[in-house]
């Protein structure tokens, strides 16, 4: 009889225990929404922290002009307008150098022996990556930062998915929208719309701003085009290496002004 009673006891304990385990497995940790005033403080602090940064990216792009696969790219940036992006082949040789400096905006393609220039930096971004995303949005998006000038007079609203901030530069015909989650406080998406632009920047996963997280993967998309940026490394720095935005190009290049139609190449 003892074995029988033992089996009954074990079975009873199992029946009583299983529902309890199931309930614990289904419990989700609830995070209180980050208050509005605290969100602004976090965004302002983040903008100060990322005044300069450097990183290593891997880029995949698909669009009408073709496909780029896992292009390793070094980036140095001093937002809002200074950027150096250099794409490298598997042997560490440069296959493209995009440079925005105070007095220069250029794109060097060694295989074409050509230096492209434009007064508008986004024209060069479009020529290299295929998308006419505003330069300032592009530079800040890689670090998951909302531009400081947006935070001064921002338009904000609560939405079902969390929180939304909008901004429009009076000198430009498009509106930029930042979408956030509030529990926890994360940056989920950026949208640029207007003047035939319909561009979305999606963060996968969303960037945890309260925990000072950094982007891991960004998906830039527009009709008929997509760019994936995998962030291997990105960090804020107090200063960039000397001469980062000064480049001595080789002689014999063709100079191509993308603002002129048709393009007219001139030797350097």
C-alpha positions in Angstrom: 0.0 0.0 0.0 2.9 2.4 0.7 4.0 2.5 -3.0 0.4 3.3 -4.0 0.1 6.1 -1.5 3.5 7.5 -2.6 2.4 7.6 -6.3 -0.8 9.4 -5.3 1.1 12.0 -3.3 3.6 12.6 -6.2 0.7 12.9 -8.7 -1.2 15.4 -6.5 1.9 17.5 -6.0 2.5 17.6 -9.8 -1.1 18.7 -10.4 -0.8 21.4 -7.9 2.6 22.6 -9.1 2.0 22.8 -12.9 -0.7 25.5 -12.9 1.6 27.6 -10.7 4.5 27.3 -13.1 2.3 28.2 -16.0 1.1 31.3 -14.3 4.6 32.4 -13.6 5.8 31.8 -17.2 3.0 34.1 -18.5 3.8 37.0 -16.2 5.3 40.0 -18.0 7.3 42.7 -16.3 5.5 46.1 -16.5 7.5 49.2 -17.1 6.0 52.6 -16.2 5.9 55.0 -19.1 8.8 57.6 -19.0 7.3 61.0 -18.1 7.4 63.7 -20.9 9.8 66.0 -19.0 12.2 63.1 -18.4 12.1 62.1 -22.1 13.2 65.6 -23.1 16.1 65.5 -20.6 17.2 62.1 -22.0 17.1 63.3 -25.6 19.1 66.5 -24.7 21.7 64.5 -22.8 22.0 62.1 -25.7 22.5 64.9 -28.2 25.3 66.3 -26.1 26.9 62.8 -25.6 27.0 62.2 -29.4 28.4 65.5 -30.6 31.1 63.4 -32.3 31.2 59.6 -33.0 33.0 56.9 -35.0 31.9 53.4 -36.0 32.1 50.4 -38.2 29.0 49.5 -40.3 28.1 46.8 -42.8 25.8 47.9 -45.6 23.4 46.0 -47.8 21.5 47.9 -50.4 18.9 46.9 -53.0 17.5 49.3 -55.6 17.0 50.1 -59.3 20.7 50.7 -59.8 21.8 47.3 -58.4 22.8 45.6 -55.2 25.5 46.1 -52.6 26.3 43.2 -50.3 27.9 43.5 -46.9 30.1 46.4 -47.6 32.2 47.2 -44.6 32.1 50.9 -44.0 34.1 53.1 -41.6 32.3 56.2 -40.4 33.5 59.4 -38.6 30.9 62.1 -37.8 30.6 65.5 -36.2 26.9 66.3 -36.6 25.0 68.0 -38.0 27.0 68.5 -41.2 30.4 66.8 -41.0 30.7 63.1 -42.1 33.3 60.8 -43.5 32.1 57.3 -44.8 34.6 55.0 -46.4 33.5 51.7 -48.0 36.2 49.0 -48.1 36.6 45.8 -50.0 37.5 42.5 -48.3 41.2 43.4 -48.7 40.8 46.7 -46.9 41.0 48.9 -50.0 38.8 51.9 -50.5 35.9 51.4 -53.0 34.2 54.7 -52.2 34.8 57.7 -49.9 31.9 60.1 -49.0 33.0 63.3 -47.4 31.0 66.2 -46.0 33.2 69.0 -44.5 32.6 72.7 -43.9 33.8 73.7 -47.3 33.6 70.4 -49.3 31.0 67.8 -50.2 32.5 65.0 -52.4 32.3 61.4 -53.4 35.4 59.6 -54.6 35.0 56.3 -56.5 38.5 54.9 -57.1 37.4 52.3 -59.7 35.9 55.1 -61.8 38.9 57.4 -61.2 36.2 60.0 -60.5 35.4 62.6 -57.9 31.8 63.6 -57.7 30.8 66.9 -56.1 27.5 68.7 -55.3 26.4 71.7 -53.3 23.8 69.5 -51.6 25.3 66.7 -49.6 22.1 64.5 -50.0 22.7 64.5 -53.7 26.0 62.6 -53.1 24.2 60.3 -50.6 21.7 59.5 -53.3 24.4 58.8 -55.8 26.3 56.5 -53.5 23.5 54.7 -51.6 20.5 55.4 -53.8 18.3 57.5 -51.5 17.9 61.3 -51.2 17.7 61.3 -47.4 18.4 64.7 -45.8 22.0 64.8 -44.7 21.3 65.9 -41.1 18.7 63.2 -40.6 21.1 60.6 -42.0 24.1 61.6 -39.8 22.0 61.7 -36.6 20.1 58.5 -37.4 23.3 56.4 -37.3 23.7 57.3 -33.7 20.0 57.2 -32.7 20.0 61.0 -31.9 17.3 63.6 -32.4 18.9 66.8 -33.6 19.3 69.4 -30.8 17.5 72.2 -32.8 14.4 69.9 -33.1 14.3 69.7 -29.3 14.0 73.5 -28.9 10.7 74.0 -30.6 9.4 70.5 -31.2 5.9 69.5 -31.9 5.0 66.5 -29.9 1.9 64.3 -29.4 0.9 61.1 -27.7 -0.1 58.3 -30.0 -1.4 54.7 -29.4 2.1 53.3 -30.0 3.8 55.8 -27.6 5.1 59.3 -28.5 5.7 61.3 -31.6 7.8 64.3 -32.4 7.7 66.3 -35.7 9.8 69.0 -37.2 10.0 70.9 -40.4 12.8 73.2 -41.5 11.3 76.3 -43.1 14.0 76.2 -45.7 13.1 72.6 -46.8 9.8 71.2 -48.2 9.7 68.0 -46.1 8.6 67.0 -42.6 10.6 64.7 -40.3 8.8 62.5 -37.7 10.4 60.5 -34.9 8.4 57.7 -33.4 9.1 56.5 -29.8 8.0 53.9 -27.4 7.5 55.1 -23.8 7.5 51.8 -21.8 10.5 51.7 -21.9 11.6 54.9 -23.7 12.9 53.8 -27.1 13.4 55.3 -30.6 11.6 53.1 -33.1 11.4 54.9 -36.4 12.1 58.1 -38.4 10.0 59.2 -41.3 10.8 61.9 -43.9 7.9 62.9 -46.2 7.4 65.7 -48.7 8.7 66.8 -52.2 8.5 63.3 -53.6 10.3 61.9 -50.5 8.8 59.0 -48.7 11.6 57.6 -46.6 11.5 55.5 -43.4 14.3 54.6 -41.0 13.4 51.7 -38.8 15.4 50.5 -35.8 15.6 46.7 -35.2 15.4 46.4 -32.3 14.3 49.9 -31.1 17.1 51.9 -29.4 16.7 52.0 -25.6 17.3 55.6 -25.0 16.7 55.5 -21.2 19.5 52.9 -20.9 21.8 54.8 -23.3 21.5 52.1 -25.9 23.0 52.3 -29.4 21.5 51.2 -32.7 22.1 47.6 -33.8 20.4 47.5 -37.2 18.8 50.2 -39.3 16.5 49.7 -42.3 16.3 52.7 -44.6 13.4 52.2 -47.1 11.7 54.1 -49.9 9.5 53.0 -52.8 11.6 50.5 -54.8 14.6 50.8 -52.6 16.0 49.4 -49.3 19.2 49.9 -47.4 20.2 47.8 -44.4 22.9 49.1 -42.0 24.3 46.6 -39.5 26.2 48.5 -36.7 29.2 46.4 -35.8 30.5 49.2 -33.6 29.7 52.8 -32.8 30.9 55.0 -30.0 30.8 58.7 -29.0 34.2 60.3 -28.9 35.6 63.6 -27.5 37.7 64.2 -30.6 38.3 62.7 -34.0 41.7 61.8 -35.4 43.5 64.8 -37.0 42.9 65.3 -40.6 39.8 63.1 -40.7 38.0 65.6 -42.9 41.0 66.5 -45.1 41.7 64.2 -48.0 44.4 64.4 -50.6 43.0 62.7 -53.7 45.3 61.1 -56.3 46.0 63.1 -59.5 44.3 62.3 -62.8 40.8 62.1 -61.5 37.7 63.3 -63.4 35.7 65.9 -61.6 32.0 65.4 -62.1 29.5 68.1 -60.8 26.2 66.3 -60.1 24.4 69.7 -60.0 25.0 70.2 -63.7 23.1 68.6 -66.5 24.5 66.9 -68.4 27.4 66.2 -66.2 30.6 67.7 -67.4 33.8 66.0 -66.3 37.0 68.0 -65.9 40.5 66.7 -64.9 41.9 67.5 -61.5 
